[in-house]
Amino acid sequence: MPQIEIIPCKVCGDKSSGVHYGVITCEGCKGFFRRSQSSVVNYQCPRQKNCVVDRVNRNRCQYCRLQKCLALGMSRDAVKFGRMSKKQREKVEDEVRTIKAQLRLQPPGTSPDSSVFDPQLPSSSDQIASYPNPGYNYGSDLGTYTPNGYTAFTPQTTMTFDMGTDFVDSTTFDVRAQPGHLDTLTDNSSQISELLAKTVADAHLRTCLLPADQIADALRKPPDLTKVLLYKNMAHEELWLDCAQKLTAVIQQIIEFAKMVPGFMKLSQDDQIVLLKAGSFELAALRMSRYYDLEHESVLYGDLSLPLQAFMTSDTVEVKLVTSLFEFARGIAEMKLSDVQLGLYSAFILLAPEVPGGVDLSKTSVNVLHRFILTFIVLRMCVGRDADRPGLKDVSQIQRLNGAVLRALKQELGKTHPLPLKGDVSVCDALIAKQHFLREVSMLHMEALSRLRRSTPHLEFPALHKELFSSES
């Protein structure tokens, strides 16, 4: 079929070479699927069977890559069936025409940073830029992560940062939708908000360790009282290390989520690192709400439902931290947000350069106002008066992205939460107000961690955990 190669590989998003085993794929995925059909192949996923499969990550998990191939319809039988049906051919031709039209809409000589949502068609010839300082290799696994100031797991001394990962691949981006340019975001376009919501929601779902149905199934199981007692009696240092391991696994997925948020990878490397260092714990706390059981006031921790008491220690700061985390998770869970809304709220928190400086007294309850005032004072004491994410360079660009996400979030909440929570306070107002609480929880975590490190300097935390939550951060 003429020019079918203009459509990216449906499996990984790389430049395709045609229809292979019934699906438009690149040569790499074509060869992988052929090899996977051997009778001796027995792939295993080292994680949670929901690994991201794109041009950068496709070789990391053969199991998830094969499952994606099969889900898209790749089959050896497709070779025997021969030519496409008329309906299939028309669909592909329509997609080719749409992509051509989309490319024609791009202004000649447009800078890559002038568009937020345009899908960058990935190519095998995409260049990889090297940076002089070691740091985040966002696409790496923990075993190959090279942190600043710690022993590297690989001989690599410079960080490679894939500039081709600023696209949302063909499996997550609807190429038939009209591209939205940054200049049109101020028009509050419903279509652009819908497209942004779809893209961010897919990024959220693809990077959650467990889907909602598995969480629900696990929470329905009766608790193993022996294991619950084990956690309640666990030594203080052992409990911290266990929590740090699980937190690190969640943050690894949060980094993958950030990479797929439109516009994030187009920010400078320094701004990306600042946002991730400052926001990773806040997003982890937000994801905790997915695992919260409102009926039993417990949280799914690994494969076990644990109450607040299981995480209590004798340290007053740690007690306040755990209590605040459970309070926040319960509050978000009570709002019954959809995965689309939770994903957008996560992107909003990630891209928030600062907490809004004003509050409408007529729309704010006494408790929210009290917490706002206390948190505002603490924030200003800790980080100064100019920004809550110190070190950001392109604040105006981040604010524009954040504004686009907020408009999409408001639009989605309007579909399912049209009524105010109390008085004139909408669900969106309440979520924005919770930014202050999240900042407070994040600072409590840093304070508790600093106290622990002073008292037990011998404890060895995961590399990514040390990098994100170092005292210099």
N, C-alpha and C positions, 0 to 999 in steps of 0.2 A: 504494500500500500504506500503511495507516495507521501513522503515527509512524515511518516508515523513516528520517526525518531525525535520529532519535536516534543513529544509527550515524555515526561520523565519516567524513569523506572517506577512501577507501582509498588515495588517492595522497599527500595531504599532511597528513591528520589534521584539517583545518579542519571547520567545521560543514557537513554535507552538505545537499543540496537534493533528493535523490532518485537514481534510477538513470539514468545518462547513458551512452550508448554501451556499455551492458551492465555497467557498474560503478557502485557507489554513490560519487558524488563531490560536491564542492562546485561552486558556479557558476563559480569561477575555473578549476578544472581542466577542467570541461566546456567552457568557452570556449577554453582553451588547446588542448585536443585537437582541437576543431573547426578552429581556425586552423592547427594542425600538419598537417592533411590537404591543404593547398594544394600544388600541384605545384612551386611555386617555393621551398618551404621546404628548407633544407639546414643543419640544426643541427650545430654542432661543440662538443665538450667541451674546455674550455681546460685540463683537469686530466688525471685518469686514468680517466675514464668510470665513476667510482663515487661521484659527489657525493651528499651527503645531500639528500634531497628531503622537506621537511616544511613546515609552515605558514610558518615564518620564512624558509627558504632556497629555496622552490620557484621563485622567479623568477631565481635565480642561474645556473642551467644548464638551458637549454631541451632540450639533447640528453638529459641524464639524466632529466629530468622526462618526456619523451616515452617513453623506454625503460621507465620505471616504469609509465606508462599502458598500454603494449603488453603488458608482462609480466603485468599484472593482468587483461588480457583486453579492454581497451577496443578497440572496432572500429566503423567506420561500418556494417558489416553488421549489427551488433547492433540498430540502429534498424529495419532491414527485417524482422528476425525477430519483432519485436513483443513480446508478453507473455513473462514469465518462465515457465519450466517449473515444474511442481508441486514438483520437488525443490529448485530454486533458491529458490522462494518459501518453502518450509518452512525452509530454511536461514537465510534472512533473518529470518523471523519468530522463529526460535529465538534469533538474535543479539539482536534487539530485546528479547525477554523477559529474556535474560541481563543486558543492560545495565540494564534497569529494576530487576531484582532487585539488581544491584550497587549502583545508586544508592540503593535503599531500605536497604541495609546501612550506608550512611554515617550516623553518629549526627547528629541535628539540631544545628546550630550548631557542628559540628566545625571546628576551625581547619585551614587548609590544611597546616600543618606537622605535623599529628598522624598523617599517613599517609605511608609511604615508597613503596609500590608501587602505590597506587591510580592508575589512568590518568586524568589530568585531561582531560576531553573538551574539546578546544579550540573556541573560538568566534570568529567574526569581530569580536565585540564585546569581546574580551579587552583589558584596558587595558595600556598601556605606561607604565612608571614612568620618570621622568627623575631622574638623580642629578646633584648639583652639580659633581662632579669628572670631568674627562676620564680615560679609562683604557681598560680592555678592552672592546671591542665584540666579544663572543665570536663573534657570527654573521657578522662581516665578513670579506671577503677581504683579502688583504694590501694590495691597491691602495687600499682605503678604510679601513684600520686607522689609528686615531688614537692614537698612543702619548703617554705623559707626557713632556714636556720635549723633544719633537722636532717638527719641522715637520709639520703635519697635511696629509694628502692631500685632505681635504675641509674646507669652511668650518665644519663642525660644531664647536661649542665645548663642548657638554655631551654626556655619554655617555647613550645610550638603551639600556636593559637590558630585554629582553622578558621579563616575568614569566610569560608564557604558555608558555615553553619548558621548563617543568619536567615535562612529560608525555612519555611514550613513545608515539608515534602509533600509529594503528590497524594499521599494517603491521608493527609490531615488538612489539606487546603483545597477548597472547592474552586477549581480553575475556571469554572463557568461564571463565577461571580465577578462583578466589575471591580477592578483594583481601586483602592482608596488611597489617595495621596495625602501626605501630612497637611497640606494647605487646606484640604477640605474638611479636616477634623472639626474645625470651629463651627461648621454648619450643623453639627449635631445630627448628622445623617443617620436615619434609622437603619438603612442598609449597611452602612459601614459598621455600626454598632453590632448588628446581627453577625456580620462576618468576623468581627473581632471576638465576639462571645463564642462563636463556634470554634475558632482557632485556639483560644486560650483554654476552653473546656476540654478540647481534645488533648492539649498538652498536659493538663491536670490529670486526666484519666489515665494517660499513658505512663505517668510517673508516680502514681499511687502504688504503694507496696501491695495493697490488697484491694480488690473491687468491693463495692458496697454489699453485694450479696454474700460474699465470703465472710465479711465482718459480721453481718447479721446472723449467719449460721453459727459462727463461733460464739457469739454472745448468747445464743439460745441454749448452748450446752451448759449443763450444771457445772459449777466451779469445782475444781479439784482442790479440796480443802487442805490436802497435804502440801501441795505446791504453794498455795496461798500462805500457809504457815511458814513455809521455807523462806519466802520473800520477807515476811514480817520479822523473821529472826535473822535475816542475812546481815553479815557484818557491814559496817558503815562504808568502808573502802570498797568492798565487793559490790555493794549496791550502786555506788557511784560509777564504777567501771562498767557494770552491766547496762546501766542507763546510757552511758556515753557510747557504748557500742551500738545500741539501738538508735540513738539520736544520730549518730554518724551515718547509718544506713539510710535514714529518712532524709538527711541533708544531701546525701549523694543524689537522691532523686529530685530534691528541690533544685539543685544546680542544673540537672537536665531539664526541669520544668522552665527555669529561667531562660535557658538557651532557646526555648521554643516560644517564648513570649514575644510577639511582634515588636520589633524596635530595640529589644534589649541587646542583641549582639551587634547592633550598629553604634552603640555607645562606646566610648573609649574603654580600653582594657582597665584603666585605673578606676573609672566610675563603676564598671561591672563588679570589680572586687570590693569596692566600698559598699555597694548595695547588698552584695551577698554576705559580706562579713557582718553588716549591721542587721540584716533582715532574716538571716537563715534560721535563727532560733525562734523568731516571731512566726515565721511560716511553719516551722515544726510544731509550735503550740497550736496554730490554726488547724493543722492536719490532725492533731490529737482529737479534735472535736468529732472527726469521722468515727473514732473508736470509742466514743463515750456512750455508755449505756444509761439512759435517763431513768429507767425503771429501777435499776439496782445501784445507781450512782457509783459506777465503777468504770474502768477503762480497759480495753483489750490490750494487753501487754504481751507481745509474742503470741502465744496460743492460749493465754490465760487471762481471765477477767479479774482484775485486782481493784480493791477499794482504795480510797485515799490513805487509809491507815497503813497499808502495806509499804508506803513510801516515806512514812514519818520517821524522823530522827530526833536526836536531842538538841540539834542546832536550831536556834530560833529563826535564822535567816532561811535555812532550808525548809523549815516548817511553813514559813510565809510563802516561799516559792512554790512548794507543792500545793498548798491551799489555793494560791492564786491561779495556778495552771488548771486545777480541777474546776475552779469557779469560771474561768474563761471558757474552757471546753464545754461545760454545761450550758453556759449562756449562748454559745454559737449553736450547739446541738438543739436547743429549744427553739431556735428560729427556723429549723427545718429547711435549710438552704439546699437547693439542688446542686448537683456537681458543677453545672455551668456557673451558678452564682458563687460557689465556693472557689472555683478556679479564678473567676474574675476578682473576687475579693483578695485572693492570694496575690494576684498580679498587682492589684492596687496597693497592697502593703509593701510588696517588693519595690515598686516604683515610687514610693512616697519619700521625697527628699526631706520633708519636714512635716511635723504635726501642725495642722491649721492653728493659727494663733488666736482666733476668735471663737466665741461660742454664743449662740442665741439663747439668752436667759429664759425667754418665754417658751422655749421648746425643750428645755433641759430640766430633768428631774433633779431634786436636791442631791441624791446619791451620785449621779453622773457629774454634776457640777463640782461637788466636793472632791471627787476623784480627779477631775480635770485640774482643779487648782493645785492639789498636792503634787500631781505628776508634772505639771507645768513648772513648778518651783524646782523639783528634783532634776528635771531635764536641763533647765537653765544652769543649775549649779554644776551639772556634770559636763555638759557639752558646749556651754557658751550661748550667746544670744543669736547667732547667725544661722545655724542649721542644725538639725538633729542628726544628719548624716555628714559629719565633718569630713572634708577632703574631696567632696564632689566638685567636679569642674563644670560640667554642662548642665547646671541645675534647670535652666529654662527648657531644655529639650526633654529632660526627665519629667518635668512638670506637665509638659504637653502630652507625653505618653500617658502619664498618670491620669490626666483629665479625660483622655479618650477612653481609658479603661473604666473610669468612674461613670461616664455617660452610658457605656454599655451595661455596667452593673445596675444602674438605676432603671434602665429599660427592661432588663431581665427581671428585676424585683417587682416592677410594675405589673408583670404578667401573673405572678403568683402571690405577691404580698401587697395588694392594693390598699389595705386598711392600715392605719397607724397603730403602733404598739400601745401608745398611751398619749392622750391629748393630740397634739399635732406632730409628735415625734414618729417619723416613719422608720421602717426597718433599716433603710439606707442611712438615716441619721444616726441610728444606734450603732451601726457597724463602723461608721466614721469615728464616732465617739470612742469606740473600743481601741482605736489606735493608741490612745494615751495609756490604756491599761496594758496593751501589748508592750509598749516601751518600758513600762514599769516592771513587767514580768521579766523582760530581757535583762534589765539592769540587776534585778534580784538574782538571776542566774549567774551573771558575771561576778557579783559580790560573793555568792555562795561558793562559786568555783575558786575564786581567789583565796578565800579563807581556807578551803580544803587544801589547795596547793601549798599554802604557807605551813600548814600543819603536817602534811604528808607529801613532801617534795619527791619522794621515791616513786609515786604512782605514775605509771606510764599509760597515757591516753592514746587513742588512735591518731594517726598523723593529721588527718583532715580536721579532727576535733581540736588538736593543739594549734593548728594554723588559724582556724576561725576564731577560737576563744582564747588566744594568747593575751597576756596582760597588756601588750602593746596595742591590741585592737581597741 
